[in-house]
């Protein structure tokens, strides 16, 4: 069952999203060659706690950190640590915030220093896919219209969307119904209604869509070692245009 949130609930999700937005701005100040993913995790945790919220990922099903930091061929759930980011890398930073019992979730993929044209194109295409998907978050549309927008844009640019991982509903829990694949036909699945809140997250690979999990049991990587990019926002269905809670 997909929850329909009241206006007070939407306000609480929006407040969690505001903290997330500020957290990304703090992280962006530190992004440079030589910074470790562990340092980015420290910055995010301190920022979230100092704003009266909780890092939603830390301890979630045993996850050991406050952010996910996924570098290059790492798709999602990369565990931050001593790894130093290098010129030409890309890093997906995924963060969840819990405040007053309501969650928000978002991800950004950042370029470190100068990247080559192929890398930049992958990042830009993934970001565009998210924008096109968000535009489908309107009452009367179907859930799969979101999925189809992502798949069509990514595959039209010559990439593949990850199929083993999905977006999700969000609110009182980090992961709620519905699951939101990044592929599928238009016009299928539940009809979108005002009050639904969705975490939409295209994961786009330069090569095959197949992924595998590393020995840490968390980090997903592309099986062919090619790059992957990831963007995510928490978005509410309204009577009119979609409202992005995490910008």
N, C-alpha and C positions, 0 to 999 in steps of 0.2 A: 504494500500500500504506500502510495506517495503522499507525504505530509503536505498539507496546505497551511502555511504559516500566517499568523495574524500580523497586523501592523506592529504591535509591540515586539513580537518575535523578530520580525524583519529588521527592526531598529537595533536589536541586540546583535544580530548577525552582522549588520552594517558596522557596528562599533568594533567588533572583532576584526572586520575587514580593514577598518581605518588603521588599526595597530599593525596589521600585516603590511599595509602600504608604507607606513613609516619605517618598518623593519627593512623592507627592500631598499629604501633610500639610504639607510645606514650601511647596509652591506655594500651598496654600489660605491660608497666612498672608499671602501677598502679594497675593491677589486683591482688587482694589478699583478703582473708577473712576480712570483716569489711569495705571495701570500698563501698560507695554507688553508685548506678547507676546514681544518679544526679552528682556526682563528675566525673564520666566517661564522662558524657555529657558535663560538663564544659571543661574538658581537650580537647575533640574533637572540640568543638566550637572555643576555643582559637587557637588551632593548625590550623584549616582550615582558619580562618580569618587572621591569621598572615602570611599565605602563599598566600594571595591575592585572595582567593576563598570565596565562600558562602556555608554555610551548606544547602544543597538542601532540606532537610526534613523540616526545621523549617519554619512554616507557610504554608506548602504544604497542601492544603485542610483543613487548620486549625490545623495541627499537631503542638503541643506546644514545641517540643524539637529538638535538632540537630542530635541526634542518636535515634535509637530504641534499647532498652535493654530488651531482653525477657528471663526470668529466668525459668528454669526447664520445667514446663508444658505449659509455654507461648510459642507460636509458632513463632509469629512475632508481630511487632508494639507495643511492650511493652514500656510504657512511663517511662522514667527515673525519679527518685525522691529520697526520703529518704531511700528506701529499701537498707539494707546492704547485700552484698553477703556473703554467708556462706560456710564453708568447705564442699566440696562434691557437691556444686551447679554446674550447667552449665548455661552459659549466652550467648545468641546470640546477637552480636553487629552488627547492620546494619547501614551503613552510606552512604549518598549521598553527592557528591560534585558538585558544579556548578562553572565553571571558563570560562570566555570569551564565554559565551552562550552555552557551551557544558557540558553535565553531565557524571558522572561515578557513579557506584553504586556497593557496595560489602558488604558481611557479613561474619563474622567468629563466630563459636561457641567455647567458651573457657571453660576449666575445671578450677574450683576454688579449689586450694589445691589438696588433694588426692580424687579421685572419685572411685567408685567401678567399677568392671570389666564390668558389664552390661551397665553402663553409658558410659564408655570409648568406648565400642564396638559400641554403637549407634552413638557417635560423629565420630568415625573413619569411619564407614560405610557411613555416610552422606557425609563426605569429599571425600571418594572414589567415591561415586556416582557423585559428581561434576566433578572429574577428568575424569571419563569415559564419561560423557556428553560432556565435553570440547573437548575430542578427536574426537567427531562426528561433530565438527564445521569445516567442510571441504566442498569446492565447489562440488556440485553434490549430496551431501547427502540431505535428506529431514529433515524438521524441527522436525518431530516426531521421527527421529532417536535419537535426543537429549533426548526427553521425554522417549523413550523406554529404553535407557541406564540407566536412573535414576531409573525408576520403576523396571526394571529387577534386578538391583543390590540390591536395598532396600528390595524388596519383597523376593529375594533369601536369604537374611540374616534374614528373619522373621519379617520385619518391614512393615509399611504402609506409602505411600506417601500422603501428603495432596493434596486433589483434588479441594478444594474451592479457592485456591490461585495459582498464576502462575508467571513464569518469564516473561520477556518482552523485546521488543526492546528498545533502548535508544540512545540518541544523542542530538538533539536540545530540546527535552522534556524528562522528567524523564521516562515517560511510553509511548512508541510508539508501533506500530505494529511490529512484531506479538506477540500475547500471546504465552507463552511457558509452556504448562502443564508439570507436572512431571510424567505423565503417558500417555500411548498410544501405538499403534502398530508401528512397524518400517515402513519406506517407504511411509509415508503419509504426506500431507501438502506441503507447499511451498518448492521449491528447494533452497538450500543455494547458495548464490552468493558472490563473493568477494566484500567487502565494507559494507556488513551487519554487524551491531553491536548488540549483544544480551547480556542481563543480565540474566544469567542462575542461578537458585536458588532452588536446592532441599531442601524441607522441609520434614523431615522424623520423623515419630512418633513411639514410642515404642509400642503403642497399636493401637487403631482404627484410621483411617484417618479423622474421623469426628472432626470438630472444632466448637467453638462458640465464640461470641464476648462479652467481659465484658461490664459493664455499662459505662466505659469511652468511648465506641464506637470506640476504636482503637485496644485494645489488643485482639489478638486471642489466645485461649487456647485449649488444647485437652479436649474433652468432658469427657474422662475417668480419667483425672488428671495425665496421664502418661507422661513421658518426650518427648520432641521434640528437634531436632537439625536442624540447618539451616546454609548452606554455600552458598555464591554467589560470582561470578566474572563477570565483564564486558569483553566480548570476541568478537574479530573481526574475520570475515571470510576473509581469504586472498587467494591468488592463491595456497598456499601450506598449511603449518601448521597453526592452530589457533594461534592468538596472544592475550594473556591475558593482558588487559589494566590496571588491578588493582593489579598487583604483581610486 
